[in-house]
């Protein structure tokens, strides 16, 4: 059960939560991971905006960052004793969700694990949801891992009042 787990990663904290969950599942099932990073038109456009003063090759910058993301994820999986391989999609041939579901189909994935922000209402309408599309179009099970809820003001104040020593052995409140 769940021997081949596909995990789309984009470097966000939400994506990292999805990866962490996938690693936990793979450890339990003695499964393996395939980490997938997709460079699409939106990420290319955002890079052009972010690097507007940069006269270099934006696509190669995105490829380098994507490879680094994938290698870091693979290292995290291997550190946990989980086999992982990586795939970088930069063809601009289709949307992110289409590339994710196609890779899952080609690789015969048993499960797709996706980190999601869990947006609702107008935020979901405006931002869209790759996770929702993956859930709709995938032919195999999909696990959506929600982003951590934002801390309440009281929780933030408690967290700010703690002093942690570098050894993390003690904390003062």
C-alpha positions in Angstrom: 0.0 0.0 0.0 1.4 3.4 -1.0 4.7 2.2 -2.3 5.1 4.9 -4.9 4.3 8.4 -3.5 4.5 11.4 -5.8 5.1 14.8 -4.0 5.0 18.1 -5.9 7.3 20.6 -4.2 7.6 24.3 -4.7 9.7 25.4 -1.6 6.8 26.9 0.3 6.2 26.0 4.0 3.0 24.3 2.9 4.8 22.2 0.3 7.4 21.3 3.0 4.6 20.1 5.3 3.3 17.9 2.4 6.8 16.5 1.9 7.2 15.8 5.6 3.9 13.9 5.6 4.9 11.9 2.5 8.2 11.0 4.2 6.3 9.7 7.3 4.0 7.6 5.1 6.8 6.2 3.1 8.7 5.2 6.3 5.6 3.4 7.5 5.0 1.6 4.2 8.6 1.1 3.2 7.7 3.1 0.1 9.6 5.4 -2.1 9.1 9.0 -3.1 9.2 10.9 -6.4 9.7 14.6 -5.8 8.4 16.8 -8.7 9.0 20.5 -9.3 7.1 22.2 -12.1 8.2 25.5 -13.7 5.1 27.0 -15.4 4.2 30.3 -17.0 3.2 31.8 -13.6 6.5 31.0 -11.9 8.4 32.3 -15.0 6.4 35.5 -14.9 6.9 36.0 -11.2 10.6 35.4 -11.7 10.7 38.0 -14.4 9.1 40.4 -11.9 11.3 39.4 -9.0 14.5 39.6 -11.0 13.5 42.6 -13.1 17.0 44.2 -12.7 18.7 40.9 -13.6 19.8 40.7 -17.3 20.4 36.9 -17.2 18.5 33.9 -18.3 15.5 33.6 -16.0 14.6 30.1 -17.1 18.1 28.9 -16.0 17.7 30.7 -12.7 14.4 28.9 -12.1 15.9 25.6 -13.2 18.8 26.0 -10.7 16.4 26.9 -7.9 14.1 24.0 -8.8 17.0 21.5 -8.8 18.2 22.9 -5.4 14.7 22.5 -4.0 14.5 18.9 -5.3 17.9 18.0 -4.0 17.1 19.4 -0.6 13.9 17.4 -0.5 15.7 14.3 -1.6 18.3 14.8 1.1 15.5 15.1 3.7 13.9 11.9 2.6 17.2 10.0 2.5 18.1 11.3 6.0 14.8 9.7 7.2 15.8 6.5 5.5 13.4 6.9 2.5 14.4 6.3 -1.1 13.6 9.3 -3.3 14.2 10.4 -6.9 13.5 13.8 -8.5 11.9 15.2 -11.6 12.1 18.8 -12.9 9.4 19.7 -15.4 10.2 22.9 -17.3 8.5 22.3 -20.6 5.6 24.8 -20.3 3.5 22.2 -22.1 0.6 22.3 -19.7 -0.6 23.5 -16.3 0.9 22.4 -13.0 -1.9 20.1 -12.1 -1.8 18.5 -15.5 1.9 17.8 -15.3 1.5 16.5 -11.7 -1.3 14.1 -12.7 0.5 13.0 -15.9 3.7 12.3 -13.9 1.7 10.3 -11.4 0.1 8.3 -14.2 3.4 7.6 -16.0 5.2 6.6 -12.8 2.3 4.5 -11.6 2.1 6.4 -8.4 -0.1 4.9 -5.6 -0.6 8.2 -3.9 0.0 11.9 -4.5 0.7 14.0 -1.4 0.1 17.8 -1.9 0.5 20.6 0.5 -2.3 23.1 0.3 -3.1 26.5 1.7 -6.8 25.5 2.1 -8.0 28.9 0.8 -11.7 29.5 0.7 -14.1 31.9 -0.9 -12.6 34.8 -2.8 -9.0 33.8 -2.1 -9.5 30.5 -3.7 -11.4 32.0 -6.6 -8.6 34.6 -7.3 -5.6 32.3 -6.6 -7.0 29.1 -8.0 -6.0 25.8 -6.5 -3.6 23.4 -8.1 -4.3 21.1 -5.2 -8.0 21.1 -6.0 -7.4 20.4 -9.7 -5.0 17.5 -8.8 -7.7 16.1 -6.5 -10.3 16.3 -9.2 -8.2 14.9 -12.1 -5.9 12.3 -10.5 -6.8 8.7 -11.0 -5.1 7.6 -7.8 -5.6 8.7 -4.2 -4.6 12.2 -3.2 -3.7 13.3 0.3 -4.1 17.1 0.9 -1.9 18.4 3.7 -3.2 21.7 5.1 -1.0 24.6 5.9 -0.6 25.3 9.6 -3.2 27.7 10.9 -1.9 31.1 11.7 -1.1 31.6 15.4 -3.6 33.5 17.5 -2.4 36.7 19.1 -2.2 35.0 22.5 -0.2 32.1 21.1 2.2 34.6 19.4 2.7 36.4 22.7 3.5 33.2 24.5 5.9 32.1 21.8 7.6 35.5 21.9 8.0 35.3 25.7 10.0 32.1 25.7 13.8 32.3 25.7 15.4 29.2 24.2 19.1 28.5 24.8 21.2 27.4 21.7 21.3 23.9 23.1 17.5 23.7 23.2 17.9 21.9 26.4 16.2 24.5 28.5 13.6 27.2 28.0 12.4 30.0 30.3 8.9 31.3 30.3 
